[in-house]
Structure formats: structure tokens, C-alpha cells
């Protein structure tokens, strides 16, 4: 094997790790931001909606950039901005400036997400083996570290200190990633950038599968900490363990996800994963105390772990379609779940509480289990670039 291959694999892992670290560190910042700006759940939901809009603007644009230039250059462009995203939100003095910072935060993380997933597909092709689930495992590992350590750091030293430490660590990870990342080229057979939205239905169906997997993930990211604090009476540090446990469990499962998919196939893996995740969310919503709820959030993380990687791998491995184009469709639709849907959850949760919402989201996962055959193309890993 070419000695350069391990480095490009490591670079993909570092990209996912940095992105997950910053997103994970954002989770315990949410109650602090809410208190600092003196906003209700509904107003906070608007800020999260703006975050999502930033990502949804950047994602299709990034897909077009990848179709023209390959994935490495857009990845580098978004990655160098990543360390500044969280401090900008923390330093925002008011609601309007926080909205602008949240829009930029969403655009940076969303654009980077498309680019790093497309780069992972390029590395899969270069290495001729699946790496997508384990790549997302590094995102979950970063999310776990950002939420767990970030929550304790925030409680001990405040929001700004936490954001600065996370920025410094993510900057160091990005520097190493840029030194080793794969410089891929746009596929000669792919669609032209002017037609970045494909005419075939499968990419949109895979985007729907990603959407159904990401709505529950976004709900846990944005609202689990507040749920534990407001409804189960936990401290800030304990509340941060909800997403930390969820991300940690996802990381553990994702590092096994490629082997599980290779053995049982994408369809079976997707179906069983959705059922486990749904049971975890039902338990989290019905738990009488914080500790049991955290355990069920971890179970949900085990189930959700392989849902999105399988959908993305299928979207990025369609013959005749640029990985950037297929990935931008799947990520734009999918991340509307993790970035936009939680804002609606905030409006509802302010009136009903979050416990019934987590139970209701299990139905979304059970529906996705019934649609598992959509991801059958994820098993086609060997694609000629």
C-alpha cells in the first residue's frame, strides 16, 4: 500500500474530529447563552433556526465548489474559519449580533461538513475500502470531548474561557489536517457545476433518509441539556453529559460501523439501528431521573450512529454523479433536520416540555426503519473515480 494512504485517512479523521469538537462544545453553551441574552425557548429557537439557515445556504454552494475544484480546497477554506465560530457567538453582545454570529457559525460548520464528507468518499475510492462510519465516529468522538470537557470547563471558568480553549484545540487539529488531506480532482464524468441539483430521484430519497436520521440527533444536541436542567433538575455539568453520552456511544459504534455494514449489509444495519435508537429516545423521554435518561440517550446514540454514515456513503457513491453533488443534496436535506427542525422543537417544547417530544421522535426513527431499502447502494464501495 502506498505510504501516503494512511496520512490521507488520518486527515479525514482530523477534519471530522475538529468539526465535532466545536459542535459538541456548543451544546453546553446553549443554556448559558439563553441566560446571558435573557431569551425564552422560542427566541433561542430562532437563533438555532438562523444557525440552520447559514448551513443550508453554504451546503449547496459548497457542493458546486467541490464539483469544480474537488473537495480539498473547499474543505481547507471552511476549516480555517472553524476555530473562530464559537468565540464569535460567545462574544456577541445582543440578540441581533448573536443571530449574525449564529448564521456564520452554521455556514462554516455546514460547508465544512459537505466538504469533509466528499473528501471521505474520495479517500474511500483511493483506498478501495469503507471509511465513512469510522470517519463519523471521529466526529462523535469530537462531540463527546467538546460536550463533556466543555461543560465542566464552562461551569468552572465561564463561557468565554471554554470557547477560547476549544478554538485553540480545533486550530491545532485543522493545521495537521491541512498538511495531510487528499488533493482530489473533480470527476471527469460528473455533472457540470451549473446543474448541481440532479434530476434522478435517488439522491433526494437518500436526503430524506438522512433527514429522518438527523432530526433526532439535532434534538439531542440542542435540547437534551436544557431538558435535564429544566425538567429533571440536574446541574450544568450533569446536563452536558446527555449529549456527551449520546456522542460517546455514537463514537464507539461508528468505529465498528464499517465492519458491521460489510457483514450484514446496509439495509439490515439501517433497520436495526433505527429500532434501537427509537427505543433509546422513548426511554430518555420517560425516565424519572437524569442518570437513567443519560443512559437512554447513550442507547439512542448507539442506534443513530450508523444511520447518517450509511445514507451519506450511498449518496456519494452513485455512478455518473459527482460526490460533491450527491453529497450536497443529502447533506442539505439531512442537515435541515439537525439544524432547522430543532428550532421548531424549541417552540413546541416551551409549551409541552421536551419529554413528550423525545418520545414522539422515536416514531420518526421507526418510519426510517421501514424505509431502510433506500440505502442499498451504500454497499457499493468500489467505484471508479
Secondary structure, 3 states (H helix, E strand, C coil): CCCHHHHHHHHHHHHHHHHHHHHHHHHHHHHHHHHHHCCCHHHHHHHHHHHHHHHHHHHHHHHHHHHHHCHHHHHHHHHHHHHHHHHHHHHCCCHHHHHHHHHHHHHHHHHHHHHHHHHHHHHHHHHCCCCHHHHHHHHHHHHHHHHHHHHHHHHHHCHHHHHHHHHHHHHHHHHHHHHHCCCCCCCCCCCCHHHCCCCCCHHHHHHHHHHHHHHHHHHHHHHHHHHHHHCCCCCHHHHHHHHHHHHHHHHHHHHHHHHHHHHHCHHHHHHHHHHHHHHHHHHHHHCCCHHHHHHHHHHHHHHHHHHHHHHHHHHHCCCCCCHHHHHHHHHHHHHHHHHHHHHHHHHHHHHHCCHHHHHHHHHHHHHHHHCHHHHHHHHCCCCCC
